[in-house]
């Protein structure tokens, strides 16, 4: 019994020494762990708040841009659209109209019908009034039906469409349009406006289109006979003979003298 007492006193001394040395209890360790967790959660929460604020700012900026774009669209919709004369279509810098070839020509032919001249005269007046600085394309089109009664005149529909466009081109010249601002051509059956499966579609495809386009850069003008110099008046010049360097010159320049003839 006497020895147990000193041992108890010694154990208490060890516990007191450990407490004095800074040893913490399990409760204290748990508290510190929870405090660290709270700190981590506070930091994570701050990061989330920052990201949320940025997302809100981005959303507000996107909404502002969308509102500005909508205002621009509304203004464009309210602005008057460019339109051409009655019967003309406009897209950007291009404007065009078309005339059915059933009205302009007899079947399989490229000679204007008399009643077609008034319509072409009207188109020329519209061009001069609305597109005085444009280049005019005259393009002929056909349906897919092969040529029957005049196949001895035309190789195919493309040939027919080109000749019909040239007929309109010449009529425009007679009505006052300058030939240097016009181009004539044809696309045959290869640029249909509607389906060729029906009679109504084929009728729409048989047409001559008149297209007003922006002018192309000038590349020169034809020379008239009055501007051509006759061959007899062209001054003659004798060819200049190259000078042969002298031996002195060859020694200075490094050239080798060439014997004269």
C-alpha positions as CSV (number, residue, x, y, z in Angstrom):
1,X,0.0,0.0,0.0
2,X,2.9,2.3,0.7
3,X,4.3,1.7,-2.8
4,X,0.9,2.3,-4.6
5,X,0.6,5.8,-3.2
6,X,4.0,7.0,-4.6
7,X,3.0,5.5,-8.0
8,X,-0.3,7.4,-8.0
9,X,1.4,10.5,-7.1
10,X,3.9,9.9,-10.0
11,X,1.1,9.3,-12.5
12,X,-0.6,12.5,-11.6
13,X,2.7,14.3,-11.9
14,X,3.1,12.9,-15.5
15,X,-0.4,14.1,-16.4
16,X,0.3,17.5,-15.0
17,X,3.5,17.7,-16.9
18,X,1.9,16.7,-20.2
19,X,-0.9,19.3,-19.7
20,X,1.8,21.9,-18.9
21,X,3.7,20.9,-22.1
22,X,0.6,21.9,-24.3
23,X,-1.1,18.6,-24.9
24,X,-4.8,19.2,-25.8
25,X,-7.8,17.2,-25.1
26,X,-9.9,15.5,-27.8
27,X,-12.6,18.1,-27.4
28,X,-10.1,20.9,-28.1
29,X,-8.8,19.0,-31.2
30,X,-12.4,18.7,-32.5
31,X,-13.0,22.4,-31.9
32,X,-9.9,23.4,-33.8
33,X,-10.9,21.0,-36.7
34,X,-14.3,22.6,-36.9
35,X,-12.9,26.1,-36.8
36,X,-10.6,25.2,-39.7
37,X,-13.6,23.8,-41.6
38,X,-15.5,27.0,-41.0
39,X,-12.6,29.0,-42.4
40,X,-12.5,26.9,-45.5
41,X,-16.2,27.2,-46.0
42,X,-16.0,31.0,-45.6
43,X,-13.2,31.1,-48.2
44,X,-15.3,28.9,-50.6
45,X,-18.4,31.0,-50.0
46,X,-16.4,34.2,-50.8
47,X,-15.2,32.6,-54.0
48,X,-18.7,31.6,-54.9
49,X,-20.0,35.1,-54.2
50,X,-17.3,36.5,-56.5
51,X,-18.2,34.1,-59.3
52,X,-21.9,34.8,-58.9
53,X,-21.2,38.6,-59.0
54,X,-19.2,38.1,-62.2
55,X,-21.9,35.9,-63.8
56,X,-24.5,38.6,-63.0
57,X,-22.3,41.3,-64.5
58,X,-21.9,39.2,-67.7
59,X,-25.6,38.5,-67.9
60,X,-26.4,42.2,-67.5
61,X,-23.8,43.1,-70.2
62,X,-25.3,40.4,-72.5
63,X,-28.8,41.8,-71.9
64,X,-27.6,45.3,-72.7
65,X,-26.0,44.1,-75.9
66,X,-29.2,42.2,-76.9
67,X,-31.2,45.3,-76.1
68,X,-28.9,47.5,-78.3
69,X,-29.1,45.0,-81.1
70,X,-32.9,44.9,-80.9
71,X,-33.0,48.7,-81.0
72,X,-30.9,48.6,-84.1
73,X,-33.1,46.0,-85.7
74,X,-36.2,48.0,-84.9
75,X,-34.7,51.1,-86.5
76,X,-33.7,49.1,-89.6
77,X,-37.2,47.7,-89.8
78,X,-38.7,51.2,-89.5
79,X,-36.3,52.6,-92.1
80,X,-37.7,52.8,-95.6
81,X,-36.5,49.9,-97.7
82,X,-35.0,50.5,-101.2
83,X,-37.6,49.7,-103.8
84,X,-37.5,49.9,-107.5
85,X,-40.2,50.8,-110.1
86,X,-43.3,48.7,-110.2
87,X,-42.4,45.2,-111.5
88,X,-38.7,45.5,-110.4
89,X,-37.1,43.5,-107.6
90,X,-34.2,45.0,-105.5
91,X,-31.6,43.2,-103.5
92,X,-28.6,45.2,-102.3
93,X,-27.0,47.0,-105.3
94,X,-28.9,44.8,-107.8
95,X,-32.3,45.4,-109.4
96,X,-34.0,43.3,-112.0
97,X,-37.2,42.8,-113.9
98,X,-38.3,40.1,-116.4
99,X,-40.5,39.9,-119.4
100,X,-42.1,36.6,-120.6
101,X,-40.8,35.5,-123.9
102,X,-44.3,34.3,-124.8
103,X,-45.1,38.1,-125.0
104,X,-41.9,39.1,-126.7
105,X,-41.5,36.4,-129.3
106,X,-43.4,33.7,-131.2
107,X,-42.5,30.1,-130.2
108,X,-39.0,29.1,-131.3
109,X,-38.2,32.6,-132.7
110,X,-36.1,35.5,-131.8
111,X,-37.8,38.3,-133.7
112,X,-39.7,40.8,-131.6
113,X,-43.5,40.8,-131.9
114,X,-44.8,44.3,-132.7
115,X,-46.7,44.7,-129.4
116,X,-43.5,43.9,-127.4
117,X,-41.7,47.2,-128.4
118,X,-43.9,49.3,-126.1
119,X,-43.0,47.1,-123.1
120,X,-39.3,47.4,-123.9
121,X,-39.6,51.1,-124.3
122,X,-41.2,51.3,-120.8
123,X,-38.3,49.3,-119.3
124,X,-35.8,51.7,-121.0
125,X,-37.6,54.7,-119.5
126,X,-37.4,53.1,-116.1
127,X,-33.7,52.3,-116.4
128,X,-33.0,55.9,-117.5
129,X,-35.0,57.3,-114.6
130,X,-33.9,55.0,-111.8
131,X,-30.6,53.4,-112.9
132,X,-28.8,55.9,-115.1
133,X,-25.3,54.8,-113.9
134,X,-25.8,51.1,-113.9
135,X,-24.6,48.4,-116.3
136,X,-27.5,46.5,-117.8
137,X,-27.4,42.8,-118.3
138,X,-29.9,41.2,-120.7
139,X,-30.2,37.5,-120.1
140,X,-32.4,35.1,-122.0
141,X,-34.0,31.9,-120.4
142,X,-36.0,29.0,-121.7
143,X,-37.8,26.0,-120.4
144,X,-36.6,22.4,-120.8
145,X,-38.7,21.6,-123.9
146,X,-36.6,20.9,-126.9
147,X,-36.9,23.1,-129.9
148,X,-39.3,21.6,-132.5
149,X,-40.4,23.8,-135.4
150,X,-37.3,26.0,-135.7
151,X,-34.6,23.5,-134.8
152,X,-32.9,24.3,-138.1
153,X,-32.2,27.8,-136.8
154,X,-30.9,27.1,-133.3
155,X,-28.5,24.5,-132.0
156,X,-30.3,24.2,-128.7
157,X,-32.2,26.2,-126.0
158,X,-29.0,28.0,-125.0
159,X,-28.6,29.3,-128.6
160,X,-32.2,30.4,-128.7
161,X,-31.9,32.2,-125.3
162,X,-28.8,34.1,-126.4
163,X,-30.3,35.2,-129.6
164,X,-33.4,36.5,-127.9
165,X,-31.3,38.4,-125.4
166,X,-29.4,40.0,-128.3
167,X,-32.6,41.0,-130.0
168,X,-33.7,42.8,-126.8
169,X,-30.2,44.3,-126.5
170,X,-30.4,45.8,-130.0
171,X,-33.9,47.2,-129.3
172,X,-32.6,48.9,-126.2
173,X,-29.8,50.4,-128.4
174,X,-32.5,51.7,-130.8
175,X,-34.3,53.2,-127.8
176,X,-31.3,55.1,-126.6
177,X,-29.3,52.9,-124.2
178,X,-25.6,53.1,-124.9
179,X,-24.2,49.7,-126.0
180,X,-21.0,50.1,-123.9
181,X,-23.2,49.9,-120.7
182,X,-25.0,46.7,-121.7
183,X,-24.2,43.0,-121.8
184,X,-26.3,40.3,-123.6
185,X,-26.2,36.6,-122.8
186,X,-28.3,33.6,-122.2
187,X,-28.6,30.6,-119.8
188,X,-31.0,28.4,-121.8
189,X,-32.9,26.1,-119.5
190,X,-30.2,26.1,-116.8
191,X,-31.5,28.9,-114.5
192,X,-35.2,28.1,-114.0
193,X,-37.4,30.4,-112.0
194,X,-40.0,27.7,-111.3
195,X,-40.4,24.0,-111.8
196,X,-40.5,22.7,-115.3
197,X,-42.8,19.9,-114.3
198,X,-45.9,22.0,-115.0
199,X,-47.1,24.2,-117.9
200,X,-47.4,27.2,-115.5
201,X,-43.8,26.7,-114.3
202,X,-42.5,26.4,-117.9
203,X,-44.2,29.6,-118.8
204,X,-42.5,31.5,-116.0
205,X,-39.1,30.1,-117.1
206,X,-39.5,31.4,-120.6
207,X,-38.3,34.9,-120.0
208,X,-35.8,37.6,-120.6
209,X,-34.3,39.2,-117.5
210,X,-33.1,42.8,-117.4
211,X,-30.6,43.3,-114.5
212,X,-29.2,46.6,-113.4
213,X,-25.8,46.1,-111.7
214,X,-23.1,48.4,-110.3
215,X,-20.8,49.7,-113.1
216,X,-17.5,47.8,-113.7
217,X,-14.2,49.7,-113.9
218,X,-13.5,51.1,-117.4
219,X,-10.8,49.1,-119.3
220,X,-10.6,51.4,-122.3
221,X,-12.8,52.6,-125.2
222,X,-12.9,51.4,-128.8
223,X,-10.8,53.4,-131.2
224,X,-12.8,55.1,-134.0
225,X,-11.4,55.1,-137.6
226,X,-10.8,58.8,-137.3
227,X,-8.5,58.2,-134.4
228,X,-6.4,55.6,-136.2
229,X,-3.2,56.8,-137.8
230,X,-2.9,55.6,-141.5
231,X,0.1,53.4,-142.1
232,X,1.5,55.8,-144.7
233,X,1.7,58.6,-142.2
234,X,3.5,56.6,-139.6
235,X,7.0,58.0,-139.3
236,X,9.8,55.6,-140.1
237,X,12.8,55.4,-137.9
238,X,16.0,53.6,-138.7
239,X,17.1,51.0,-136.1
240,X,19.9,52.1,-133.9
241,X,23.0,50.1,-134.2
242,X,24.6,49.1,-130.8
243,X,27.9,50.8,-130.2
244,X,30.9,48.4,-130.1
245,X,33.2,49.2,-127.1
246,X,36.8,50.1,-128.0
247,X,39.7,48.2,-126.6
248,X,40.2,51.0,-124.1
249,X,36.6,50.8,-123.0
250,X,36.8,47.0,-122.7
251,X,39.8,47.3,-120.4
252,X,37.9,49.7,-118.2
253,X,34.6,48.0,-118.2
254,X,35.5,44.3,-118.5
255,X,33.6,44.0,-121.9
256,X,35.0,41.9,-124.6
257,X,35.2,43.8,-128.0
258,X,33.0,42.4,-130.7
259,X,34.3,42.7,-134.3
260,X,32.2,44.9,-136.5
261,X,30.7,43.7,-139.7
